[in-house]
Amino acid sequence: MANDRHGLVLFAHGARAPSWAVPFERLRDLVAAGHGDGLVRLAYLELMRPDLPTVVDELAAEGVTRVDLFPIFLAVGSHLREDLPLLVAAARARHPDIAITVHAALGESEAMLRHIAGGIAQALSED
């Protein structure tokens, strides 16, 4: 559909140290470079801004009709089992016209695990 605006949200935990966000910002930039309209945002669960409600509200204001949310977590714990579903339900209630798809945690991707293992092997071979 011509009016279908697509947003991507990379959802990370957050931390007190601003430097913690640097690799996530780099990931956002890499993903945005491959996503045509550049509507790629970072959202944090806690300790950092913007949070998920703010990001979804901003995307809605930009006319997004669908959002793919990617949890940038290596494992599923209580944040993804309990906190994220509540945040997504609230976002869907606020923006019923936006289709929000939540993808599996990064660490559940076999391709990602293989890539990390390859990076470890490469680092060991460089020693």
RODO-2510 file (C-alpha; in nm, 4 decimals, decimal comma):
residues 127
     n   res          X          Y          Z
     1     m     0,0000     0,0000     0,0000
     2     a     0,1362     0,3448    -0,0938
     3     n     0,0566     0,5037     0,2433
     4     d     0,2118     0,2204     0,4422
     5     r     0,4905     0,3748     0,6506
     6     h     0,7115     0,1235     0,8238
     7     g     0,9093     0,1842     1,1414
     8     l     1,1675    -0,0344     1,3104
     9     v     1,2323    -0,0187     1,6831
    10     l     1,5434    -0,1660     1,8393
    11     f     1,4546    -0,2262     2,2044
    12     a     1,7397    -0,2438     2,4543
    13     h     1,7622    -0,2563     2,8320
    14     g     1,9403     0,0699     2,9116
    15     a     2,2121     0,1541     3,1637
    16     r     2,3347     0,4419     3,3761
    17     a     2,6537     0,4984     3,1741
    18     p     2,5888     0,6875     2,8496
    19     s     2,8753     0,4985     2,6838
    20     w     2,6722     0,1780     2,7145
    21     a     2,4448     0,3024     2,4346
    22     v     2,7236     0,3487     2,1773
    23     p     2,7049     0,0005     2,0178
    24     f     2,3254     0,0214     2,0088
    25     e     2,3436     0,3586     1,8358
    26     r     2,5879     0,2097     1,5851
    27     l     2,3503    -0,0824     1,5277
    28     r     2,0622     0,1626     1,4757
    29     d     2,2675     0,3505     1,2163
    30     l     2,3622     0,0290     1,0345
    31     v     2,0009    -0,0896     1,0266
    32     a     1,8786     0,2545     0,9145
    33     a     2,1274     0,2528     0,6263
    34     g     1,9516    -0,0564     0,4911
    35     h     1,5960     0,0570     0,5661
    36     g     1,4689     0,2810     0,2871
    37     d     1,2839     0,5532     0,4728
    38     g     1,5149     0,5557     0,7753
    39     l     1,2418     0,5224     1,0370
    40     v     1,4639     0,3222     1,2696
    41     r     1,4596     0,4118     1,6358
    42     l     1,6175     0,2968     1,9592
    43     a     1,4011     0,2572     2,2671
    44     y     1,5110     0,1618     2,6156
    45     l     1,3339    -0,0274     2,8897
    46     e     1,4844     0,1717     3,1731
    47     l     1,7582     0,4121     3,2815
    48     m     1,7896     0,5726     2,9358
    49     r     1,5712     0,7704     2,7027
    50     p     1,3743     0,7501     2,4865
    51     d     1,1515     0,4802     2,6285
    52     l     0,9246     0,2595     2,4176
    53     p     0,6032     0,4602     2,4710
    54     t     0,7789     0,7782     2,3562
    55     v     0,9213     0,6116     2,0454
    56     v     0,5891     0,4568     1,9421
    57     d     0,4154     0,7917     1,9961
    58     e     0,6782     0,9641     1,7785
    59     l     0,6431     0,7045     1,5035
    60     a     0,2657     0,7433     1,5148
    61     a     0,3066     1,1194     1,4737
    62     e     0,5239     1,0486     1,1673
    63     g     0,2413     0,8491     1,0095
    64     v     0,3775     0,4989     1,0657
    65     t     0,1183     0,2267     1,0136
    66     r     0,3319    -0,0700     1,1137
    67     v     0,6201    -0,1232     1,3515
    68     d     0,8618    -0,4135     1,3779
    69     l     1,0109    -0,4286     1,7256
    70     f     1,3392    -0,6122     1,7739
    71     p     1,4470    -0,6854     2,1331
    72     i     1,8239    -0,6452     2,1447
    73     f     1,8630    -0,8935     2,4290
    74     l     2,0728    -1,2100     2,4235
    75     a     1,8259    -1,4096     2,6305
    76     v     1,4617    -1,3999     2,7301
    77     g     1,4179    -1,3080     3,0939
    78     s     1,1472    -1,1345     3,2910
    79     h     1,1891    -0,8087     3,0988
    80     l     1,0906    -0,9746     2,7719
    81     r     0,8405    -1,2169     2,9246
    82     e     0,6643    -0,9666     3,1500
    83     d     0,7611    -0,6023     3,0922
    84     l     0,7686    -0,5876     2,7135
    85     p     0,4221    -0,7419     2,6575
    86     l     0,2721    -0,4818     2,8924
    87     l     0,4477    -0,1969     2,7112
    88     v     0,3368    -0,3287     2,3713
    89     a    -0,0226    -0,3773     2,4886
    90     a    -0,0306    -0,0175     2,6105
    91     a     0,1157     0,1056     2,2793
    92     r    -0,1446    -0,0915     2,0844
    93     a    -0,4212     0,0550     2,3013
    94     r    -0,2925     0,4100     2,2393
    95     h    -0,2398     0,3498     1,8671
    96     p    -0,4840     0,0830     1,7449
    97     d    -0,4171     0,1891     1,3849
    98     i    -0,0543     0,0739     1,4067
    99     a     0,0310    -0,2941     1,3581
   100     i     0,3101    -0,3794     1,6020
   101     t     0,5047    -0,7013     1,5496
   102     v     0,7419    -0,8134     1,8241
   103     h     1,0277    -1,0302     1,6999
   104     a     1,2319    -1,2831     1,8942
   105     a     1,5190    -1,1709     2,1130
   106     l     1,8458    -1,1249     1,9282
   107     g     2,0022    -1,4175     2,1133
   108     e     1,7343    -1,6532     1,9821
   109     s     1,8622    -1,6093     1,6271
   110     e     2,0877    -1,8957     1,5173
   111     a     2,2459    -1,6669     1,2577
   112     m     2,3304    -1,4102     1,5252
   113     l     2,4792    -1,6703     1,7575
   114     r     2,6912    -1,8038     1,4716
   115     h     2,8055    -1,4501     1,3900
   116     i     2,9074    -1,3875     1,7511
   117     a     3,0909    -1,7210     1,7617
   118     g     3,2714    -1,6230     1,4410
   119     g     3,3709    -1,2927     1,5956
   120     i     3,5134    -1,4724     1,8981
   121     a     3,7060    -1,7127     1,6743
   122     q     3,8416    -1,4187     1,4725
   123     a     3,9512    -1,2361     1,7874
   124     l     4,1306    -1,5486     1,9103
   125     s     4,3100    -1,5906     1,5768
   126     e     4,4317    -1,2301     1,5934
   127     d     4,6012    -1,2827     1,9304
***
